[in-house]
């Protein structure tokens, strides 16, 4: 619980390894601390009885409530989206500013702006490309 509180606001995907007998307790902790985020439970990866379940944490708890699990379990949990997502005009303004002052490639620029803006990198890259083709 202490470690989950430390990663609560991180925007990155979280990955945890869990034992089968602790899965339900972990899911309860995850939901109470992180909220009802989307997640994946991957069991026995690369093995004969591989299983992947996708859903919200609450749906995952319900799905595994009556199951008796064995094997290695990997939990992949959506990062926090509590950060501010910039408006498109703000993002376009920042693209213009950074294009003028930066020698970075469009790809690197998109990566940096995506991290700060909350926009997907591919969308930022498309906006950068459109700005280069039609500067205002």
C-alpha positions as CSV (number, residue, x, y, z in Angstrom):
1,X,0.0,0.0,0.0
2,X,2.9,2.4,0.8
3,X,4.5,1.7,-2.6
4,X,1.2,2.1,-4.4
5,X,0.8,5.6,-2.8
6,X,4.2,6.5,-4.2
7,X,3.2,5.7,-7.8
8,X,-0.4,6.9,-7.5
9,X,0.0,10.0,-9.8
10,X,2.6,8.6,-12.2
11,X,1.3,8.9,-15.8
12,X,3.2,5.7,-16.9
13,X,1.9,2.2,-17.2
14,X,2.6,0.2,-14.0
15,X,3.7,-3.4,-14.1
16,X,3.7,-5.7,-11.1
17,X,4.5,-9.4,-10.6
18,X,2.1,-11.1,-8.2
19,X,1.7,-14.5,-6.7
20,X,-1.7,-16.3,-7.3
21,X,-2.6,-16.5,-3.6
22,X,-2.2,-12.7,-3.2
23,X,-4.0,-11.7,-6.3
24,X,-7.3,-10.8,-4.7
25,X,-5.7,-8.8,-1.9
26,X,-3.6,-6.9,-4.4
27,X,-6.6,-6.1,-6.6
28,X,-8.4,-4.8,-3.6
29,X,-5.4,-2.6,-2.7
30,X,-5.0,-1.4,-6.3
31,X,-8.6,-0.4,-6.5
32,X,-8.7,1.4,-3.1
33,X,-5.5,3.4,-3.8
34,X,-5.4,3.8,-7.6
35,X,-9.1,3.9,-8.3
36,X,-10.9,1.8,-11.0
37,X,-8.3,2.0,-13.7
38,X,-8.0,-0.3,-16.8
39,X,-5.7,-3.2,-16.4
40,X,-4.5,-6.5,-17.7
41,X,-3.8,-9.7,-15.8
42,X,-1.4,-11.9,-17.7
43,X,-0.9,-15.4,-16.4
44,X,1.6,-18.0,-17.4
45,X,3.0,-15.8,-20.2
46,X,4.8,-17.7,-23.1
47,X,3.6,-21.0,-21.6
48,X,1.0,-23.6,-22.7
49,X,-1.8,-22.3,-20.5
50,X,-1.2,-18.6,-21.1
51,X,-4.2,-16.4,-20.2
52,X,-4.7,-12.7,-20.6
53,X,-7.7,-10.8,-19.1
54,X,-8.4,-7.2,-19.8
55,X,-10.8,-5.0,-17.9
56,X,-11.2,-2.4,-15.1
57,X,-9.8,-3.3,-11.7
58,X,-13.3,-3.9,-10.4
59,X,-14.3,-6.1,-13.3
60,X,-11.0,-8.0,-12.8
61,X,-11.8,-8.6,-9.1
62,X,-15.2,-9.9,-10.1
63,X,-13.7,-12.1,-12.8
64,X,-11.2,-13.8,-10.5
65,X,-13.4,-13.9,-7.4
66,X,-14.2,-17.6,-7.6
67,X,-11.0,-18.7,-9.5
68,X,-8.2,-20.8,-8.1
69,X,-5.2,-19.6,-9.9
70,X,-1.7,-21.1,-10.3
71,X,1.4,-19.9,-12.0
72,X,3.1,-16.6,-12.6
73,X,0.9,-13.5,-12.7
74,X,1.8,-10.1,-14.2
75,X,-0.4,-7.1,-13.6
76,X,-0.3,-4.2,-16.1
77,X,-2.1,-1.1,-14.9
78,X,-3.0,2.1,-16.7
79,X,-1.0,5.1,-15.5
80,X,-2.7,8.1,-13.9
81,X,-4.6,10.4,-16.2
82,X,-5.1,13.0,-13.4
83,X,-2.6,15.3,-15.1
84,X,-3.8,18.3,-17.1
85,X,-4.3,17.7,-20.8
86,X,-3.5,20.9,-22.8
87,X,-6.0,22.4,-25.1
88,X,-5.2,22.2,-28.8
89,X,-4.5,26.0,-29.1
90,X,-2.1,25.7,-26.2
91,X,-0.3,22.7,-27.8
92,X,-0.1,24.5,-31.2
93,X,1.3,27.6,-29.5
94,X,3.9,25.5,-27.8
95,X,4.8,23.6,-31.0
96,X,5.4,27.0,-32.7
97,X,7.6,28.2,-29.9
98,X,9.7,25.0,-29.6
99,X,10.1,24.7,-33.4
100,X,11.7,28.2,-33.5
101,X,14.0,27.7,-30.5
102,X,14.8,24.0,-30.8
103,X,17.1,22.0,-33.1
104,X,15.3,18.8,-32.2
105,X,13.8,16.5,-34.8
106,X,10.0,16.5,-35.2
107,X,10.0,13.0,-33.6
108,X,12.0,14.1,-30.6
109,X,9.9,17.3,-30.3
110,X,6.7,15.2,-30.4
111,X,8.0,12.9,-27.7
112,X,8.9,15.8,-25.4
113,X,5.6,17.7,-25.9
114,X,3.5,14.5,-25.5
115,X,5.0,13.9,-22.1
116,X,4.2,17.5,-21.0
117,X,0.9,18.0,-22.7
118,X,-1.0,14.8,-22.0
119,X,-1.6,14.3,-25.7
120,X,-0.6,11.0,-27.5
121,X,2.8,11.3,-29.2
122,X,1.3,10.4,-32.6
123,X,-1.2,13.2,-32.5
124,X,1.5,15.7,-31.5
125,X,3.7,14.5,-34.3
126,X,0.8,15.0,-36.8
127,X,0.2,18.5,-35.5
128,X,4.0,19.3,-35.9
129,X,3.9,18.0,-39.4
130,X,0.9,20.0,-40.3
131,X,2.5,23.1,-38.8
132,X,5.6,22.6,-40.9
133,X,3.5,22.3,-44.1
134,X,1.2,25.2,-43.3
135,X,3.0,27.7,-41.0
136,X,0.7,30.4,-39.7
